[in-house]
Amino acid sequence: MKKIILLISFAAVASFASAQNNGHIVSFDGMDELKIGIGKVELEKLLKIKIEFKHIGKDERYTETINATYKGIPMEIDMMRSDEIVARLDGMRTSSPLFKTAEGIGVGSDQQTIINTYEKHLLIIDKETITLADADNLHSSIVFWMKDKKVVAIGSEPTAAFRDRE
Amino acid sequence: MKKNMPLVLGLLVCIVLSCNNKKSNEKDDPPQNKDYLIRMDGIDSLKLEMTRAELEKVLNTKITLPNLATTRASDTISVKYRGIDMTLIMDGSDDSTATLRSIQTTHPSCKTASGIGTGADKIKAIEAYPDNRRFVGPEYEEYPVRSATKSVVAVMDTLNTRAIIFHIIDKKVVSVEVNSYYEYY
């Protein structure tokens, strides 16, 4: 019994350490394996859950946000109704410090670091968010939610300011 | 006294000449130590969406817009406003209906209410407007190549159409523009 407990403890510690070392990457096309545009079935496989919508397919609303965990990390996931595949992933965010951009920006980073790090990109700075738009495709973005000029959550989603622009 | 008369007269002539010279310079040179306020809707008495006639009155000069006489929808002109060089963009379908869409200046006397003008730090321009949407990004060196040194900080008004645009080189403001219809691309 003691051996089993020891093995389980070791596996848990190793898994946590691995997450710490590898981190999880936020990019313009998603967060880790969670990519913008993937369908409900693929998302269910990655999250290892069955998604039950309250609105999509049931009433007039065509977007819905679900709470889920991805590799043990709490996430908010936006789904959008799609004629071809019921619904597709339209955006996601987390307040976990385990998710960072490739440049190392994540929860705890400050506004000035973001401005200095992404001089070659477009930043849309609002009262509570900084949206980092992809220089090659302004429609994709990484969003930083800010409080007192510090990142408190990070996500990937289509650039809201450019949704209606071609 | 009679002996000093030529000297006194000479001094008087010098003073009068100096005053006249100062007056003629005042017309062209911007007054010293005077700031001109940059707002979302214009710079000092120059207001966005002014008609050509209104603009001519403020500038006290006749404006010609050769591009609008052809097929183009806008014309860029260089003018002096109270001795300050300004670049203006006029929009319209013809010369008579043209309105002012953009005003740009490099002059350090033109400043926002929070004191941001030519020479200010990029970060100060960004942080001076915490309640407004700001687009911060590189300018095109030559399309589609974005510049490594030139960038813009565009502070949008609440309707997201008008903007104060700080043009930046090496993290310093080099000119300020107000524009009645701004979109970052």
Boltz contact constraints between the chains, C-beta under 6 A:
constraints:
  - contact:
      token1: [A, 120]
      token2: [B, 138]
      max_distance: 6.0
  - contact:
      token1: [A, 122]
      token2: [B, 137]
      max_distance: 6.0
  - contact:
      token1: [A, 123]
      token2: [B, 136]
      max_distance: 6.0
  - contact:
      token1: [A, 124]
      token2: [B, 135]
      max_distance: 6.0
  - contact:
      token1: [A, 125]
      token2: [B, 134]
      max_distance: 6.0
  - contact:
      token1: [A, 126]
      token2: [B, 133]
      max_distance: 6.0
